[in-house]
Amino acid sequence: CACCACAAEDRPRMDLALSDVDGTITTRETFADFVRTAAPPERVARGRWQLAPWIAGYRLGMVSGTTVRAKIVDVAFRGLDAATLRERGEDFARQVLPPLLRPEAMARIAWHRQRGDRVVVVSGGFDLYLAPWCAAHALDLICSSLHSVEGVLTGRYQGAQCVNEEKARQVQARYPRAQYREVHAYGDTREDRALLALADHVAYRRMPVTTP
């Protein structure tokens, strides 16, 4: 009947797939890799001793990951040219990320896209390298950004780091639940738990085996 047809048209037609990057799509954390390749060598060398107490505190559970990352960003990037760092991010996306991709994760992403799902990468990593990588794979992106003034990095994040509850908050703001049939989420650390809590189908520290 006409009413049934209208109801069917009103139902969401696609699923939403949300995936962390580091340790989920990639084989390891990429934050430190990017810092080592993008920051000047003298900054990297100096940072080893400047940041040692903070990193030790993090490993002992006394300092949060959010605090450590903020300290690293300040030491590594404050005062650098933003355009130059964008170029290094593009190089990182082309040269460093591809060998680190998990085949099973990329297969799962392909599976979602074949189904017509919307796939969103939700990461604490930087848009400097995630934006070009996601654009190359036709994926949406929610992630962290660095703050700059007149083309110079300030050594701070632009807004909140995209971790913990911030991941879920940004997803809910941009992708209203009512627009999707079901939600799938993939993650591997406690910083992904708020994101995973949004999902109907959760994969934690594992990627479902996908057949063509």
C-alpha positions in Angstrom: 0.0 0.0 0.0 1.0 3.6 -0.3 1.5 4.0 3.4 3.9 1.0 3.5 5.8 2.4 0.6 6.2 5.7 2.3 7.4 4.1 5.5 9.9 2.0 3.5 11.3 5.2 1.9 11.7 6.8 5.3 13.8 4.0 6.7 17.6 4.5 6.6 19.2 2.8 3.6 22.8 2.5 4.8 24.8 1.4 7.8 27.5 3.6 9.5 31.0 2.1 10.0 33.3 3.8 12.5 37.0 2.8 12.7 39.9 3.8 14.8 43.3 3.9 12.9 46.3 3.1 15.1 46.4 -0.6 16.0 43.0 -1.1 14.2 43.6 -0.2 10.6 47.4 -0.1 11.1 49.7 -2.7 12.7 51.0 -0.2 15.3 50.6 3.4 16.6 51.6 6.0 14.0 51.7 9.1 16.2 55.3 8.6 17.2 56.3 7.7 13.6 54.8 10.9 12.3 56.6 13.0 15.0 59.9 11.4 14.2 59.6 11.9 10.5 57.9 15.4 10.5 59.7 17.2 13.3 63.3 18.6 12.8 65.9 16.0 13.9 67.2 18.4 16.6 63.7 18.6 18.1 63.4 14.8 18.1 66.8 14.5 19.8 66.0 17.2 22.4 62.6 15.8 23.0 64.0 12.4 24.1 65.2 13.9 27.4 62.7 16.7 27.7 59.8 14.3 27.5 61.3 11.4 29.3 59.6 12.1 32.7 56.2 12.5 31.1 56.6 9.3 29.1 57.7 7.4 32.2 54.7 8.7 34.0 52.4 7.6 31.2 53.9 4.1 31.3 53.4 3.9 35.0 49.8 5.0 34.7 50.4 8.3 36.4 50.0 10.6 33.4 47.2 10.5 30.8 47.9 9.9 27.1 46.2 13.2 26.4 48.7 15.1 28.5 51.7 13.3 27.0 50.5 14.0 23.5 50.0 17.6 24.2 53.6 17.8 25.6 55.0 16.1 22.6 53.2 18.4 20.2 54.6 21.5 22.0 58.2 20.2 21.9 58.1 18.8 18.4 56.0 21.4 16.4 55.8 24.8 18.1 57.0 27.5 15.8 57.2 25.4 12.6 55.8 26.4 9.3 52.3 24.9 8.9 52.5 24.5 5.1 55.8 22.6 5.4 54.3 20.2 7.9 51.3 19.6 5.6 53.7 18.6 2.9 55.4 16.2 5.3 52.0 14.8 6.2 51.2 14.1 2.6 54.5 12.3 2.2 53.8 10.3 5.4 50.4 9.3 3.9 52.0 8.1 0.7 55.2 6.5 1.9 54.8 5.4 5.6 51.2 4.4 6.0 50.8 1.9 3.2 53.2 -0.8 4.6 51.5 -0.5 8.0 47.9 -1.3 6.8 46.3 -4.5 8.1 45.0 -6.5 5.1 42.0 -7.7 7.1 41.1 -4.1 8.0 41.3 -2.9 4.4 39.2 -5.9 3.4 36.6 -4.9 6.0 36.6 -1.4 4.7 36.1 -2.6 1.2 33.2 -4.8 2.4 31.5 -1.9 3.9 31.9 0.2 0.8 30.6 -2.6 -1.4 27.4 -2.7 0.8 27.0 1.1 0.3 27.8 1.9 4.0 29.2 5.2 5.1 32.7 4.6 6.4 34.2 7.1 8.9 37.8 7.0 10.2 37.7 8.3 13.8 41.2 8.9 15.1 43.3 10.8 17.6 45.9 11.1 14.8 46.4 14.3 12.8 44.6 15.4 9.7 48.0 16.3 8.2 48.4 12.7 7.1 45.0 11.2 7.7 43.1 13.6 5.4 45.1 12.8 2.2 45.0 9.1 3.1 41.3 9.1 3.6 40.7 11.1 0.5 42.6 8.5 -1.5 40.4 5.8 -0.2 37.1 7.8 -0.3 36.6 7.7 3.5 35.1 10.3 5.8 37.4 11.5 8.6 37.1 12.8 12.1 40.5 13.4 13.8 42.8 15.8 15.7 44.3 19.0 14.2 47.1 21.3 15.1 46.6 25.0 15.9 48.4 27.6 13.9 48.4 31.4 13.7 49.3 33.1 10.4 50.8 29.9 9.1 52.9 29.1 12.1 52.2 26.2 14.5 51.6 27.2 18.1 52.5 23.8 19.6 48.8 23.3 20.6 45.9 21.2 19.4 43.1 22.9 17.5 40.3 22.2 19.9 40.1 18.9 21.8 42.1 15.8 21.0 39.9 13.3 19.2 40.1 10.6 21.8 37.8 9.1 24.5 34.4 10.8 24.7 35.4 13.3 22.1 35.4 10.6 19.5 31.7 9.8 20.3 30.7 13.5 20.6 32.0 14.4 17.2 30.4 11.3 15.6 27.0 12.1 17.1 27.3 15.7 16.0 28.0 14.9 12.4 26.2 11.6 11.9 22.8 11.5 13.6 21.9 7.9 14.5 18.5 8.0 13.0 20.0 8.4 9.5 21.5 4.9 9.6 20.1 1.4 9.9 22.9 0.0 12.1 26.3 1.2 13.4 29.5 -0.9 13.3 32.6 0.2 15.3 36.2 -1.0 15.4 38.8 -0.1 18.0 41.6 -1.5 20.1 42.2 0.7 23.2 40.3 2.2 26.1 40.4 5.5 24.3 37.9 3.9 21.8 35.4 2.7 24.3 33.1 5.7 24.0 33.1 5.2 20.2 32.4 1.5 20.5 29.5 2.2 22.8 27.6 3.9 19.9 27.6 0.7 17.9 25.2 -2.2 17.3 28.1 -4.3 16.1 31.4 -4.0 17.9 34.9 -5.4 17.1 37.4 -4.8 19.8 41.1 -5.8 19.2 40.0 -8.0 16.3 38.8 -7.4 12.8 36.0 -9.7 11.5 37.1 -12.0 8.6 35.3 -10.8 5.5 34.5 -12.8 2.4 33.9 -11.3 -1.0 
